[in-house]
């Protein structure tokens, strides 16, 4: 078997409505998700075993069975890896609302499936298994550039966005991460959404019901909102945060917003929305570098 390589893209929640809570305590949502060019890179290699992490966002992540990418690989292989090792180059900030861990799990799952010659598309039972790893994993495993996700994340409906161009995104991530579980625990029933269906135009600002609890847990988000506004952007929260994003169809404007934020000391990434999901590459043995 030749080495297999796959990008694991970050995501943005262009909108997020909390519509209820199940008896098991999980919240039901309706969210419009899109993929970004910003991505981790995974490599599945023969003749070795174990998990290797590197890259600027790898610090503090587990390198054992608790790692989401490793859990995805085991699910994709339907067994513990035998003479196959997984390398993950982390570019996506951790616990930032960008879905990096879930995307790694889905990408590793896809690699495991290809490794054993199984179809990439998940069955209904496999979707439930993937959602147990992380709420965003079914979206990433569905191989769609954009989708409306409902339920607890397991229902994925592919869509075509109203804006067909590859939009520019500026990401502003505070230094302190934010736990998704903590944000949902802070969410009050009065903050659940009563808004109608989500707009499908990514440039139309839409509600994120997790904004209130995220701001209460991270008051410094108020300062970041002000900095983004002062830089000429319209700040929006992705997922449970704490990353704020600005979307525009103007590349020069995106670059100017990013430059002003960097001068203010903000950690910034410039990227674009994807129009296609990532594809698995089969490499020759001399191409094993992620």
C-alpha positions in Angstrom: 0.0 0.0 0.0 1.3 3.4 -0.9 1.2 6.4 1.5 -2.1 8.3 1.5 -2.4 12.0 2.0 -5.5 14.1 2.7 -6.1 17.7 3.8 -8.5 18.2 6.8 -10.1 21.7 6.2 -11.3 24.1 8.8 -14.9 25.2 8.8 -17.0 28.2 9.5 -20.5 28.3 10.9 -22.1 31.1 8.9 -25.1 30.8 11.1 -26.1 28.6 14.1 -29.5 28.2 15.6 -30.2 26.2 18.8 -33.7 24.8 18.3 -34.1 22.5 21.4 -32.6 20.0 23.7 -33.0 16.2 23.7 -33.8 14.2 26.8 -30.1 13.0 26.8 -29.0 16.6 27.3 -27.7 17.2 23.7 -28.8 20.4 22.1 -30.4 20.3 18.6 -29.1 22.8 16.1 -29.5 24.1 12.6 -26.3 25.5 11.2 -24.9 26.5 7.8 -21.3 25.2 7.5 -18.7 25.8 4.9 -15.1 24.6 4.3 -12.0 26.7 4.3 -8.7 26.5 2.5 -7.0 26.6 6.0 -6.4 22.9 6.7 -4.4 20.3 8.7 -2.6 17.7 6.6 -2.8 14.0 7.3 -0.5 11.2 6.0 -1.2 7.5 6.5 1.9 5.5 6.0 2.7 1.7 5.8 5.5 -0.1 7.6 5.2 1.7 10.9 2.7 2.3 13.7 1.5 5.0 16.0 0.5 8.7 15.8 2.8 11.7 15.1 1.8 15.3 15.6 3.6 18.4 14.4 2.9 21.9 13.1 2.2 25.2 14.8 -1.1 24.1 16.4 0.0 20.7 17.7 1.0 21.8 21.2 -0.9 20.1 24.1 -2.8 17.6 22.0 -2.9 14.0 23.1 -0.9 11.4 21.1 -2.8 8.4 22.4 -6.2 6.8 21.9 -7.9 10.0 23.0 -6.7 11.9 20.0 -9.7 12.5 17.6 -7.7 11.8 14.5 -6.6 8.4 15.9 -10.2 7.6 16.9 -11.3 8.4 13.4 -8.6 6.2 11.9 -9.6 3.3 14.1 -13.3 3.8 13.1 -12.3 3.9 9.4 -10.2 0.8 9.6 -12.7 -1.0 11.8 -9.8 -2.1 13.9 -6.6 -0.9 15.5 -4.0 0.0 12.9 -1.6 -2.8 11.9 1.6 -1.6 10.4 0.2 1.8 9.5 1.0 5.1 11.2 -0.7 8.4 11.0 1.0 11.8 10.8 -1.0 15.0 11.4 0.4 18.4 10.6 -1.7 20.8 12.7 -2.4 24.3 11.2 -5.9 24.9 12.6 -6.0 26.4 16.1 -7.4 24.1 18.8 -10.7 24.8 20.6 -11.2 27.8 18.4 -14.6 27.1 16.8 -13.0 26.0 13.5 -13.6 22.3 13.8 -10.0 21.2 13.5 -10.3 18.1 15.7 -13.5 16.9 14.0 -12.0 17.5 10.6 -8.9 15.5 11.5 -11.2 12.7 12.7 -13.2 12.7 9.5 -10.1 12.8 7.3 -8.5 9.9 9.2 -11.7 8.0 8.9 -11.7 8.5 5.1 -8.0 7.4 4.9 -8.8 4.3 6.9 -11.6 3.5 4.6 -9.5 3.9 1.5 -6.7 1.8 3.2 -9.0 -1.2 3.5 -10.8 -0.6 0.2 -14.2 0.5 1.6 -16.5 3.1 0.2 -15.8 6.7 1.5 -19.5 7.5 2.0 -20.8 6.7 5.5 -23.9 4.6 6.1 -26.5 5.8 8.6 -25.0 3.6 11.3 -21.5 5.0 10.6 -22.8 8.5 10.8 -24.0 7.8 14.3 -20.6 6.3 15.1 -18.9 9.4 13.7 -21.2 11.8 15.6 -20.1 10.1 18.8 -16.5 11.2 18.1 -17.6 14.8 17.5 -20.7 16.7 16.4 -19.0 18.2 13.3 -17.4 14.9 12.1 -20.4 13.8 10.0 -20.3 17.1 8.1 -16.6 16.7 7.3 -17.1 13.0 6.4 -19.9 13.9 4.0 -17.3 15.5 1.6 -19.4 18.7 0.9 -18.1 22.2 0.6 -21.2 23.6 2.2 -24.2 22.1 4.0 -27.0 22.7 6.4 -26.5 20.6 9.5 -29.3 19.7 11.8 -30.1 17.4 14.7 -27.1 17.1 16.9 -24.9 17.3 13.8 -25.7 14.0 12.3 -28.1 15.2 9.6 -26.2 16.8 6.7 -27.9 18.4 3.7 -25.6 19.6 1.0 -26.4 23.0 -0.5 -25.1 25.4 -3.2 -24.3 28.8 -1.7 -25.9 31.9 -3.2 -22.4 33.4 -3.7 -20.5 31.3 -6.2 -17.2 33.1 -6.0 -14.5 31.9 -3.6 -15.0 34.4 -0.8 -12.1 35.7 1.3 -12.2 35.1 5.1 -10.2 36.8 7.8 -10.0 34.8 11.0 -9.2 36.5 14.3 -8.5 34.0 17.1 -8.0 35.1 20.8 -5.1 33.5 22.7 -7.3 31.5 25.1 -9.2 28.5 23.7 -12.9 27.9 24.5 -14.6 24.6 25.2 -17.7 23.8 23.2 -19.1 21.9 26.1 -18.6 24.9 28.4 -20.4 27.2 26.0 -23.4 24.9 25.6 -23.5 24.5 29.4 -23.6 28.3 29.7 -26.4 28.6 27.1 -29.8 29.6 28.5 -33.1 28.3 27.1 -34.1 31.9 26.6 -31.3 32.2 24.1 -32.5 29.4 21.9 -33.4 30.7 18.4 -36.9 31.8 17.3 -35.6 33.1 14.0 -36.9 31.6 10.7 -34.9 29.5 8.3 -31.2 30.4 7.7 -30.2 32.7 4.8 -28.0 30.8 2.3 -26.0 33.9 1.2 -22.8 33.7 3.1 -22.4 37.5 2.9 -25.6 38.1 4.8 -24.9 38.2 8.5 -27.0 35.6 10.3 -27.5 34.8 14.0 -25.3 32.5 16.1 -27.1 31.6 19.3 -23.8 30.7 21.1 -22.6 34.3 20.9 -24.1 35.3 24.2 -22.7 32.5 26.3 -19.3 32.7 24.5 -19.0 36.4 25.4 -19.9 35.7 29.0 -17.2 33.1 29.3 -14.7 35.2 27.4 -15.4 38.9 28.1 -12.3 39.8 26.0 -14.3 38.9 23.0 -16.0 42.3 23.3 -12.6 43.9 22.8 -11.9 41.8 19.8 -15.3 42.7 18.3 -14.3 46.4 18.7 -10.9 45.8 17.1 -12.4 44.0 14.1 -14.9 46.8 13.6 -12.2 49.4 13.8 -10.2 47.4 11.2 -13.1 47.8 8.8 -14.6 44.3 9.1 -18.0 43.0 10.2 -17.2 40.5 13.0 -19.1 37.2 13.2 -18.6 34.2 15.6 -17.9 30.7 14.2 -19.3 27.8 16.2 -18.9 28.2 19.9 -15.9 30.5 19.4 -13.8 32.1 20.3 -12.7 32.8 16.7 -14.3 35.8 14.9 -14.4 35.9 11.1 -14.9 38.5 8.4 -16.2 37.5 5.0 -15.8 39.6 1.9 -15.7 39.2 -1.9 -12.9 41.8 -2.0 -9.4 40.4 -1.6 -7.8 43.9 -1.1 -10.3 44.6 1.7 -9.6 41.3 3.4 -5.8 42.0 3.3 -6.3 45.5 4.7 -8.5 44.2 7.6 -6.0 41.5 8.4 -3.1 43.9 8.3 -4.8 46.3 10.7 -5.6 43.5 13.1 -2.0 42.2 13.1 -0.8 45.7 13.9 -3.2 45.6 16.9 -1.5 42.4 18.1 -4.3 40.0 17.1 -3.6 36.5 15.9 -4.9 36.5 12.3 -5.2 34.0 9.4 -6.2 34.8 5.9 -8.0 32.1 3.9 -10.8 31.5 1.4 -14.0 29.4 1.2 -13.6 26.2 -0.6 -15.9 25.2 -3.5 -14.8 21.5 -3.4 -13.9 19.1 -0.6 -10.4 17.7 -0.3 -9.5 14.5 -2.2 -7.2 11.6 -1.1 -3.9 11.5 -2.8 -2.0 8.2 -3.3 1.8 9.0 -3.0 4.9 7.2 -4.1 7.3 6.2 -1.3 9.5 9.2 -1.9 6.6 11.6 -1.4 5.9 10.9 2.3 6.3 14.4 3.6 2.9 15.8 4.5 
